[in-house]
Amino acid sequence: MRIADHARWDRGFPVKYLLAQKDEDGVEQLWGRCAGVEGFFVDPVPPPREVLTLRGCRPDGLLSEVLAEPGVSLRGLGDVCVEVWDDEEPVQWWTLVDAVLLAHQPHSADPKRYDIVLGAGVRNEESFFELPATPRFELFVGTTAAAASAGWCSGVDGLFRARVDPAPVPMELIGCEPAEPLLAALRRPRRSERDWAYLLVLDRHGTVMASRAVGLAITRARPSVFGGTLVDLTLTEGGDDRPSPAARPIWAE
């Protein structure tokens, strides 16, 4: 598929997005051209808040400094990374999102350690293996690029439990001119509801400046607000890798 063949049309507004998919032979096919997309800029849905307890914690860095403050409570720690180690290496990574210290007390088996209660959202980043028989929990605070050690603990109550993934955030393709593969999907939507395609973002010169994966489960198709033969489509799954609304002015340049 040559982008230049599809980046223009004879209308009073430009093509800003192309919807494309690779077939079984790896050949890219055009599914549609679009004038706009609503829901392209979306902040990630934050995980629901939970209460967790770090058991037998030996704090370090920021966590140690916070516990040294008199009467500390409801102190924000930012994101706390929890690495679950076996005897040799980390095997699981978790993030306690926007963690807040709620309470703490000396650990019953060792008064030099603490049981620390946190409020946070919980996100599993990676789990290569099952939970080790005797895990160790290393703690870090700060961004991934500048994370600092916050100590370790012997257990995290409430970490390992089943969680429901947040509902996907839909995306609207506005002013869409469907190509034959998309027309076929509209005629028989169930055949494509598990498929994925690529949304190619064009700059003002018709050059691809970004590509994002989107689901092809179409929940609604209707005549477009742009009129004519164009349609507006609602995709159930607009993908996870979408820029924040704060970045909208940068993309518009």
Disulfide bonds with the S-S distance in Angstrom:
none
